[in-house]
Every structure is written in C-alpha cells, then in structure tokens.
Amino acid sequence: MTETYSFGKMIKQIGILAILLLSLNWLSDYRDSVEPKKTSIQVYNSTEDTIVAYLTLNDNGDDWKCDVNGIFGIKSKNKLQGAFRMLPKQKMVYTPNLPIAGNISFLHPPLNCPFPAPTLYEFTLNNYLTTSKAQETIDISCVFGVTTLGSISLIGGGTWNSGQNDTIRIVKNDSLYKNTGLKGVYPYGCTTCTGRQGMLDCENKKKYENVNTKSICNVQRDASKSGGIVRITYISNLKQ
C-alpha cells in the first residue's frame, strides 16, 4: 500500500507540474502576442575609414531612455550625448528596453550653425506604450545643411510608410539641393517638409532648397508593429 500510494502521488505531482509548465508557456506566448517586439538600432560604417559617430537623445522624461552611457560602448558625462568610434565595415547594434528618441550624426555632433551643420539620422522607437496611436518614426534631416551621405534601412517588423499609401524599406539623402522629393528626407531649410516655420537663419547660409509639395519627410509605422532593425549607414563625407 505504501509503495502504491507513493507512486500515485508522484504521478499526480508530475501531472500538476506539466499543467504549470503548459500554463507558463501559454502566458509567455500570450505576452509575446500582446507586447510588440523591441526595435533594434544598428549603426554601420560602410567605408574603409575609421570614423567617429555621435548619439544624441531627446530628454522626454523618466519613461524614456535618456542616458547614452553604455549604448555602443559610450562613456559620457553628458547623459544625453556621447561619441563612439567605428572601425571600417563595423556594425554596432543596440536594443533599448525603453522608448527612445534621438539621432545619430557622423564626424561631428549636432548643431544648427554655422552652415553646413551635420546631417542627422533621426528616430523614435519602441514608444507603443507612451500614448494612444503612437507611431515609430525615422527621417534624415538636412535642414541645416548636408555633411554626409547616409541611409536608414528598415528591416523586419511591421511595414513603414511615408503617409502616401506606400511601403518604405530604405531612405537615403543626397547632396545639397538634391533632397527635395526624397521620401524620408528633410531638405535644406525645410523645417516642416512643406515649409520653413521656425527656421533659424545662419549668418553664412546659402539659398534654401525647394520645399516639398507633400509631407513625405517622416517615415512611420504603428508603434504596435515594432520589431526588426533600423539600420543607419554611414556612406561618405561631403565637403562643401
């Protein structure tokens, strides 16, 4: 009787454990189906040169990632901005555990004047819990000039669009006066894509580029469709 009872008890315990494991797996699958996957940021130096890149974050509050330290190996006294060195053909990736917004610039930190100011590769990612109908967004800002050629590739996760019933997989800026009409790119002097509201004039400015006829400068997707990789690629330096 004792041996039979012990064996039966063991079988019962195994059954309970199996049910618990199945429940945990179901909860994990349910959580994954409800919570969007994280979008990773990848920075790629496509050249044969060693370069310096800068990460600058927006200060959006405690619910956002507002400290660059540790990202891409950055060590900085300024929590919102730091530099990191990239070897030829090197790729560096970071997956934030909080919503994140900011930009990458190459060779120089962001500034507005003098002309030309560094080209900015901007992003807002993993912000699905920050507000209703939140959107992940990316763009390339040449508002204060063009110093580099680069691209932003959109790999995996939900599809991206420019607000024109289209699908965007990559955006790339061009040299000065060649960015009007390019989806995902703010041309020189075009602060709102279709206008110049709030544009800060630099003393040594050049004639501004033509504004766009449609708002195509922001590329976005529903933040609940996050996941995959946003790859920011340095292509070359431009001398003006």
Secondary structure as a PSIPRED ss2 file (coil, helix, strand):
# PSIPRED VFORMAT (PSIPRED V4.0)

   1 M C   1.000  0.000  0.000
   2 T H   0.000  1.000  0.000
   3 E H   0.000  1.000  0.000
   4 T H   0.000  1.000  0.000
   5 Y H   0.000  1.000  0.000
   6 S H   0.000  1.000  0.000
   7 F H   0.000  1.000  0.000
   8 G H   0.000  1.000  0.000
   9 K H   0.000  1.000  0.000
  10 M H   0.000  1.000  0.000
  11 I H   0.000  1.000  0.000
  12 K H   0.000  1.000  0.000
  13 Q H   0.000  1.000  0.000
  14 I H   0.000  1.000  0.000
  15 G H   0.000  1.000  0.000
  16 I H   0.000  1.000  0.000
  17 L H   0.000  1.000  0.000
  18 A H   0.000  1.000  0.000
  19 I H   0.000  1.000  0.000
  20 L H   0.000  1.000  0.000
  21 L H   0.000  1.000  0.000
  22 L H   0.000  1.000  0.000
  23 S H   0.000  1.000  0.000
  24 L H   0.000  1.000  0.000
  25 N H   0.000  1.000  0.000
  26 W H   0.000  1.000  0.000
  27 L H   0.000  1.000  0.000
  28 S H   0.000  1.000  0.000
  29 D H   0.000  1.000  0.000
  30 Y H   0.000  1.000  0.000
  31 R H   0.000  1.000  0.000
  32 D H   0.000  1.000  0.000
  33 S H   0.000  1.000  0.000
  34 V H   0.000  1.000  0.000
  35 E C   1.000  0.000  0.000
  36 P C   1.000  0.000  0.000
  37 K C   1.000  0.000  0.000
  38 K C   1.000  0.000  0.000
  39 T C   1.000  0.000  0.000
  40 S E   0.000  0.000  1.000
  41 I E   0.000  0.000  1.000
  42 Q E   0.000  0.000  1.000
  43 V E   0.000  0.000  1.000
  44 Y E   0.000  0.000  1.000
  45 N E   0.000  0.000  1.000
  46 S C   1.000  0.000  0.000
  47 T C   1.000  0.000  0.000
  48 E C   1.000  0.000  0.000
  49 D C   1.000  0.000  0.000
  50 T C   1.000  0.000  0.000
  51 I E   0.000  0.000  1.000
  52 V E   0.000  0.000  1.000
  53 A E   0.000  0.000  1.000
  54 Y E   0.000  0.000  1.000
  55 L E   0.000  0.000  1.000
  56 T E   0.000  0.000  1.000
  57 L E   0.000  0.000  1.000
  58 N C   1.000  0.000  0.000
  59 D C   1.000  0.000  0.000
  60 N C   1.000  0.000  0.000
  61 G C   1.000  0.000  0.000
  62 D C   1.000  0.000  0.000
  63 D C   1.000  0.000  0.000
  64 W C   1.000  0.000  0.000
  65 K C   1.000  0.000  0.000
  66 C C   1.000  0.000  0.000
  67 D C   1.000  0.000  0.000
  68 V C   1.000  0.000  0.000
  69 N C   1.000  0.000  0.000
  70 G C   1.000  0.000  0.000
  71 I H   0.000  1.000  0.000
  72 F H   0.000  1.000  0.000
  73 G H   0.000  1.000  0.000
  74 I C   1.000  0.000  0.000
  75 K C   1.000  0.000  0.000
  76 S C   1.000  0.000  0.000
  77 K C   1.000  0.000  0.000
  78 N C   1.000  0.000  0.000
  79 K C   1.000  0.000  0.000
  80 L C   1.000  0.000  0.000
  81 Q E   0.000  0.000  1.000
  82 G E   0.000  0.000  1.000
  83 A E   0.000  0.000  1.000
  84 F E   0.000  0.000  1.000
  85 R E   0.000  0.000  1.000
  86 M E   0.000  0.000  1.000
  87 L C   1.000  0.000  0.000
  88 P C   1.000  0.000  0.000
  89 K C   1.000  0.000  0.000
  90 Q C   1.000  0.000  0.000
  91 K E   0.000  0.000  1.000
  92 M E   0.000  0.000  1.000
  93 V E   0.000  0.000  1.000
  94 Y E   0.000  0.000  1.000
  95 T C   1.000  0.000  0.000
  96 P C   1.000  0.000  0.000
  97 N C   1.000  0.000  0.000
  98 L C   1.000  0.000  0.000
  99 P C   1.000  0.000  0.000
 100 I E   0.000  0.000  1.000
 101 A E   0.000  0.000  1.000
 102 G E   0.000  0.000  1.000
 103 N E   0.000  0.000  1.000
 104 I E   0.000  0.000  1.000
 105 S E   0.000  0.000  1.000
 106 F E   0.000  0.000  1.000
 107 L C   1.000  0.000  0.000
 108 H C   1.000  0.000  0.000
 109 P C   1.000  0.000  0.000
 110 P C   1.000  0.000  0.000
 111 L C   1.000  0.000  0.000
 112 N C   1.000  0.000  0.000
 113 C C   1.000  0.000  0.000
 114 P C   1.000  0.000  0.000
 115 F C   1.000  0.000  0.000
 116 P C   1.000  0.000  0.000
 117 A C   1.000  0.000  0.000
 118 P C   1.000  0.000  0.000
 119 T C   1.000  0.000  0.000
 120 L E   0.000  0.000  1.000
 121 Y E   0.000  0.000  1.000
 122 E E   0.000  0.000  1.000
 123 F E   0.000  0.000  1.000
 124 T E   0.000  0.000  1.000
 125 L E   0.000  0.000  1.000
 126 N C   1.000  0.000  0.000
 127 N C   1.000  0.000  0.000
 128 Y C   1.000  0.000  0.000
 129 L C   1.000  0.000  0.000
 130 T C   1.000  0.000  0.000
 131 T C   1.000  0.000  0.000
 132 S C   1.000  0.000  0.000
 133 K C   1.000  0.000  0.000
 134 A C   1.000  0.000  0.000
 135 Q E   0.000  0.000  1.000
 136 E E   0.000  0.000  1.000
 137 T E   0.000  0.000  1.000
 138 I E   0.000  0.000  1.000
 139 D E   0.000  0.000  1.000
 140 I E   0.000  0.000  1.000
 141 S E   0.000  0.000  1.000
 142 C C   1.000  0.000  0.000
 143 V C   1.000  0.000  0.000
 144 F C   1.000  0.000  0.000
 145 G C   1.000  0.000  0.000
 146 V C   1.000  0.000  0.000
 147 T C   1.000  0.000  0.000
 148 T E   0.000  0.000  1.000
 149 L E   0.000  0.000  1.000
 150 G E   0.000  0.000  1.000
 151 S E   0.000  0.000  1.000
 152 I E   0.000  0.000  1.000
 153 S E   0.000  0.000  1.000
 154 L E   0.000  0.000  1.000
 155 I E   0.000  0.000  1.000
 156 G C   1.000  0.000  0.000
 157 G C   1.000  0.000  0.000
 158 G C   1.000  0.000  0.000
 159 T C   1.000  0.000  0.000
 160 W E   0.000  0.000  1.000
 161 N E   0.000  0.000  1.000
 162 S C   1.000  0.000  0.000
 163 G C   1.000  0.000  0.000
 164 Q C   1.000  0.000  0.000
 165 N C   1.000  0.000  0.000
 166 D C   1.000  0.000  0.000
 167 T C   1.000  0.000  0.000
 168 I E   0.000  0.000  1.000
 169 R C   1.000  0.000  0.000
 170 I E   0.000  0.000  1.000
 171 V E   0.000  0.000  1.000
 172 K E   0.000  0.000  1.000
 173 N C   1.000  0.000  0.000
 174 D C   1.000  0.000  0.000
 175 S C   1.000  0.000  0.000
 176 L C   1.000  0.000  0.000
 177 Y C   1.000  0.000  0.000
 178 K C   1.000  0.000  0.000
 179 N C   1.000  0.000  0.000
 180 T C   1.000  0.000  0.000
 181 G C   1.000  0.000  0.000
 182 L C   1.000  0.000  0.000
 183 K C   1.000  0.000  0.000
 184 G C   1.000  0.000  0.000
 185 V E   0.000  0.000  1.000
 186 Y E   0.000  0.000  1.000
 187 P C   1.000  0.000  0.000
 188 Y C   1.000  0.000  0.000
 189 G C   1.000  0.000  0.000
 190 C C   1.000  0.000  0.000
 191 T C   1.000  0.000  0.000
 192 T C   1.000  0.000  0.000
 193 C C   1.000  0.000  0.000
 194 T C   1.000  0.000  0.000
 195 G C   1.000  0.000  0.000
 196 R C   1.000  0.000  0.000
 197 Q C   1.000  0.000  0.000
 198 G C   1.000  0.000  0.000
 199 M C   1.000  0.000  0.000
 200 L C   1.000  0.000  0.000
 201 D C   1.000  0.000  0.000
 202 C C   1.000  0.000  0.000
 203 E C   1.000  0.000  0.000
 204 N C   1.000  0.000  0.000
 205 K C   1.000  0.000  0.000
 206 K C   1.000  0.000  0.000
 207 K C   1.000  0.000  0.000
 208 Y C   1.000  0.000  0.000
 209 E C   1.000  0.000  0.000
 210 N C   1.000  0.000  0.000
 211 V C   1.000  0.000  0.000
 212 N C   1.000  0.000  0.000
 213 T C   1.000  0.000  0.000
 214 K C   1.000  0.000  0.000
 215 S C   1.000  0.000  0.000
 216 I C   1.000  0.000  0.000
 217 C C   1.000  0.000  0.000
 218 N C   1.000  0.000  0.000
 219 V E   0.000  0.000  1.000
 220 Q E   0.000  0.000  1.000
 221 R E   0.000  0.000  1.000
 222 D E   0.000  0.000  1.000
 223 A H   0.000  1.000  0.000
 224 S H   0.000  1.000  0.000
 225 K H   0.000  1.000  0.000
 226 S C   1.000  0.000  0.000
 227 G C   1.000  0.000  0.000
 228 G C   1.000  0.000  0.000
 229 I E   0.000  0.000  1.000
 230 V E   0.000  0.000  1.000
 231 R E   0.000  0.000  1.000
 232 I E   0.000  0.000  1.000
 233 T E   0.000  0.000  1.000
 234 Y E   0.000  0.000  1.000
 235 I E   0.000  0.000  1.000
 236 S E   0.000  0.000  1.000
 237 N E   0.000  0.000  1.000
 238 L C   1.000  0.000  0.000
 239 K C   1.000  0.000  0.000
 240 Q C   1.000  0.000  0.000
